[in-house]
Amino acid sequence: MRHTNRVDLLPNRGWDARILVFANSPLVQVFAVITDRYVVLVDTLINPATAQAALDHLTAWLPTRVLLVVNTHADYDHAWGNQLFAGSAAVAGCPLGAPIIGHHRCAVEFAAPATAARLAEFRAREPHIFGDVILTPPTVLFDDTLTIDGGDLTLELIPTPGHTPDHVSVWIPEIGALLAGDAAELPFPFASQPADLPVMRGSLARLAALAPSTALYCHAPVECGPQLLRDNLAYFDALEEKCRDALARGVEPDAVPDEALPDAVGCRYADVTPHTPSWQTVDVDAAAQGHVRQLRMMLAWLTRSA
């Protein structure tokens, strides 16, 4: 994927007007929540230019409210614009910067050698996009939940690990709105390793139990709504059932090549795809490849936990 610095404010499709959605298409969507006390920017996109583009959409509210930043997690498409709000590179309009709130594991992820290596790789490939990125971890860290009292709205930051160990989602109870981040995605969220699968599914269940009336995601069309949480849960339930059956039949995953694995397990991508308009927007070839990766992780998890 070639990246772009373009950031668009998406038209409101019926959610509370105090929530703004910004798209760095086709990569990611991030959010801002306008409360009586704060402007809360949820994720800072891929570099300072895209963070600035999102900030430009918020100038009407900033003179009368304090700016806060939340990182849902440390992945590059969510937090590599942090430098705009902290340290010597902070934007001129925020001379003291702005608090950047994240899970304590988010700071750990920023400091990981793999993160620096990824930045070096991205700089070499697209210097005009990533050349001036300075890895900047969150400055306000928490472990369990953290609540931002905005006066009219409350933002509850809920740890939802699985996709990454540092992931948090944002719940706004007064309006039943959930900013799920990457805890749910279209067609499905990804865990990094088999042991993270049950953790990720637990996070999905926790979010679904909130019964949000509005649910917005970083990697799904805004039209998906709360149904995507249920679809994601149903997908992983179906994977587990089919993979358990396959192992019971004696299928040996390591002996099956990727292209044959869905048929061997009896779980092709089309078998677990809801027939809804949102799912019909998915790149089927890419999703089918991701489905094979999910199958292998589920089989590995079931084998190791047997």
C-alpha positions in Angstrom: 0.0 0.0 0.0 1.2 3.5 -0.9 0.3 5.9 1.8 -1.1 9.4 1.5 -1.2 12.5 3.8 -4.8 13.2 2.8 -7.3 13.3 5.7 -11.0 13.8 5.1 -13.8 14.6 7.6 -16.5 12.0 6.9 -20.1 13.1 6.7 -22.2 12.2 9.8 -24.4 9.2 9.1 -26.6 9.6 12.1 -24.3 9.3 15.1 -24.0 12.0 17.8 -22.7 15.2 16.3 -20.1 15.5 19.0 -18.2 12.6 17.4 -16.1 13.4 14.3 -14.7 10.8 12.0 -11.5 11.4 10.0 -10.4 9.1 7.2 -6.9 8.6 5.9 -8.3 6.4 3.1 -8.1 3.6 2.4 -5.9 2.9 5.4 -7.6 4.0 8.6 -10.2 6.1 10.4 -9.7 8.0 13.6 -12.0 10.1 15.8 -12.5 13.2 17.8 -15.0 13.7 20.6 -16.1 17.3 21.4 -17.2 17.6 25.0 -17.9 20.7 27.2 -14.4 20.6 28.6 -12.2 18.8 26.1 -11.5 18.1 22.5 -10.4 14.5 22.6 -8.5 13.3 19.5 -8.6 9.5 19.4 -5.5 8.4 17.5 -3.0 10.6 15.6 -2.7 8.8 12.3 0.5 8.0 10.4 2.8 11.0 10.7 2.7 14.7 11.9 1.2 15.9 8.6 -1.8 13.7 8.9 -2.1 14.5 12.6 -2.0 18.2 11.7 -4.7 17.6 9.0 -7.0 16.1 11.7 -6.2 19.0 14.1 -7.1 21.5 11.4 -10.7 20.2 11.5 -10.8 21.0 15.2 -9.7 24.6 15.3 -13.3 25.9 15.9 -13.4 24.2 19.3 -9.9 24.5 20.5 -10.0 28.1 21.8 -12.6 27.2 24.5 -11.6 23.6 25.3 -8.5 21.7 26.4 -7.0 19.3 23.9 -6.4 15.7 24.9 -5.1 12.9 22.8 -5.8 9.2 23.2 -3.8 6.3 21.6 -5.9 3.2 21.1 -2.6 1.4 20.6 0.9 1.9 19.2 0.5 0.7 15.6 1.9 3.1 13.0 -1.5 4.0 11.5 -2.8 5.1 15.0 0.1 6.7 16.8 2.9 7.9 14.6 1.5 11.5 14.6 2.1 11.7 18.3 5.1 14.0 18.0 2.8 16.9 17.0 1.5 16.9 20.6 4.5 16.2 22.8 8.1 17.4 23.2 10.0 20.0 21.1 8.1 19.1 18.0 4.7 20.0 19.5 2.5 22.1 17.3 2.7 25.9 17.7 -1.0 26.1 18.5 -0.3 23.9 21.6 2.9 25.4 23.0 2.9 23.1 26.0 1.7 20.2 23.9 -1.2 18.0 24.9 -1.5 15.0 27.2 -1.3 11.8 25.2 -3.1 9.1 27.1 -2.4 5.4 26.5 -2.2 2.0 28.2 1.2 1.5 29.9 1.8 -1.3 27.3 1.6 1.3 24.6 4.8 2.9 25.8 6.4 -0.6 25.9 5.4 -1.2 22.3 6.9 2.2 21.2 10.2 1.2 22.8 10.3 -2.2 21.2 13.1 -2.7 18.6 10.6 -4.0 16.1 8.9 -0.6 16.1 12.1 1.2 15.3 12.9 -1.3 12.6 9.5 -0.8 11.1 9.9 2.9 11.0 13.3 2.5 9.3 11.7 0.2 6.7 8.9 2.7 6.1 11.3 5.6 5.8 13.3 3.8 3.2 10.3 3.0 1.1 8.3 6.2 1.5 10.6 9.0 2.8 8.1 11.7 1.8 5.5 10.2 4.2 7.6 8.8 7.1 10.9 10.7 6.8 10.2 13.1 9.7 8.3 10.8 12.0 9.7 10.8 15.6 8.5 7.9 17.7 6.7 9.5 20.6 5.1 7.4 23.2 2.0 8.4 25.3 2.7 10.7 28.2 -0.1 9.7 30.5 -0.2 6.0 31.2 -2.8 3.8 32.9 -3.3 0.1 33.6 -7.0 -0.6 34.1 -9.7 1.7 33.0 -9.4 5.4 32.8 -12.3 7.9 32.7 -12.3 11.3 31.1 -15.1 13.5 32.5 -15.9 15.9 29.7 -18.8 17.6 31.6 -21.5 16.5 29.2 -19.9 13.2 28.0 -17.8 10.6 29.8 -15.1 8.8 27.9 -14.2 5.4 29.5 -10.9 4.0 28.2 -11.3 0.2 28.4 -8.4 -2.2 27.9 -9.3 -4.5 25.0 -6.1 -6.5 24.3 -5.8 -9.3 21.7 -5.2 -7.5 18.4 -2.2 -6.0 20.4 -1.4 -6.2 24.1 -1.8 -2.4 24.5 -5.1 -1.9 22.8 -7.9 0.2 24.4 -11.4 1.1 23.2 -13.5 4.2 24.1 -17.0 3.9 25.5 -19.2 6.9 25.9 -22.1 5.7 28.1 -24.3 8.8 27.9 -24.9 8.3 24.2 -24.2 4.6 24.0 -21.3 5.2 21.6 -18.4 2.8 21.2 -15.1 3.7 19.4 -13.8 0.2 19.1 -10.4 1.0 17.5 -9.0 -2.3 16.0 -10.7 -4.5 18.6 -13.2 -5.3 15.9 -12.7 -4.9 12.1 -14.1 -5.7 8.8 -13.9 -8.6 8.0 -12.3 -9.6 11.3 -9.6 -8.4 13.7 -6.2 -10.1 13.8 -4.2 -11.5 16.7 -0.4 -11.6 16.5 -0.1 -15.1 17.8 -2.3 -18.0 18.7 -2.2 -17.4 22.4 -3.8 -14.0 21.8 -7.0 -15.5 20.2 -8.9 -16.1 23.4 -7.9 -12.7 24.7 -9.1 -11.0 21.6 -12.4 -12.9 21.6 -12.8 -11.9 25.2 -12.4 -8.3 24.4 -14.9 -8.6 21.6 -17.4 -10.1 24.0 -16.8 -7.4 26.5 -17.6 -4.7 23.9 -20.6 -6.5 22.6 -22.0 -6.8 26.1 -22.0 -3.0 26.3 -24.9 -3.1 23.7 -23.8 0.1 22.0 -26.3 2.0 19.9 -23.4 3.4 17.9 -20.2 1.6 17.1 -17.4 3.1 15.0 -14.2 1.3 13.9 -10.8 2.2 12.6 -11.0 -0.4 9.8 -14.6 -0.7 8.8 -17.2 1.4 7.0 -19.1 3.7 9.3 -22.3 1.9 8.2 -21.3 -1.3 9.9 -22.6 -0.4 13.3 -22.8 -2.7 16.4 -23.7 -5.7 14.2 -20.0 -6.0 13.3 -19.2 -6.9 16.9 -21.6 -9.8 16.7 -20.4 -10.8 13.2 -16.8 -10.9 14.5 -17.7 -13.0 17.5 -19.7 -15.4 15.2 -16.8 -15.7 12.8 -14.4 -16.8 15.5 -17.0 -19.2 17.1 -17.5 -20.8 13.6 -13.7 -21.1 13.2 -13.3 -22.8 16.5 -16.1 -25.3 15.8 -14.8 -26.2 12.4 -11.2 -26.4 13.5 -12.2 -28.7 16.4 -14.0 -30.9 14.1 -11.1 -31.1 11.7 -8.6 -32.0 14.4 -11.0 -34.7 15.6 -11.1 -36.1 12.1 -7.3 -36.3 12.1 -6.5 -33.4 9.9 -2.8 -32.5 10.3 -2.5 -28.8 9.6 1.2 -28.8 9.0 0.7 -31.3 6.2 -1.9 -29.1 4.4 -0.7 -26.2 2.1 -2.4 -22.9 2.5 -4.5 -23.1 -0.6 -6.0 -26.4 0.5 -6.5 -25.6 4.2 -10.1 -24.1 4.1 -11.4 -27.2 2.3 -9.5 -29.5 4.6 -11.0 -27.9 7.6 -14.4 -27.5 6.0 -14.4 -23.8 6.6 -14.0 -21.6 3.5 -14.1 -17.9 3.7 -17.5 -17.7 2.0 -18.9 -20.2 4.6 -18.4 -17.7 7.4 -19.2 -14.4 5.5 -22.4 -12.7 6.5 -24.5 -11.7 3.5 -24.7 -8.0 4.4 -23.9 -5.0 2.3 -20.9 -4.0 4.5 -19.2 -7.4 4.1 -19.8 -7.2 0.3 -17.3 -4.3 0.3 -14.4 -6.5 1.4 -11.6 -7.4 -0.9 -12.4 -11.1 -1.1 -9.0 -12.3 -2.2 -7.2 -10.4 0.6 -9.8 -11.5 3.1 -9.5 -15.1 2.0 -5.7 -15.0 2.6 -6.3 -13.5 6.0 -8.9 -16.3 6.7 -6.2 -18.9 6.1 -4.0 -17.2 8.6 -6.8 -17.1 11.1 -7.4 -20.8 10.5 -3.8 -21.7 11.2 -3.8 -19.7 14.4 -7.0 -21.3 15.6 -5.7 -24.8 14.8 -2.4 -24.0 16.6 -4.2 -22.6 19.6 -6.5 -25.6 19.9 -3.6 -28.0 19.5 -1.5 -26.3 22.2 -4.4 -26.0 24.6 -5.6 -29.6 24.2 
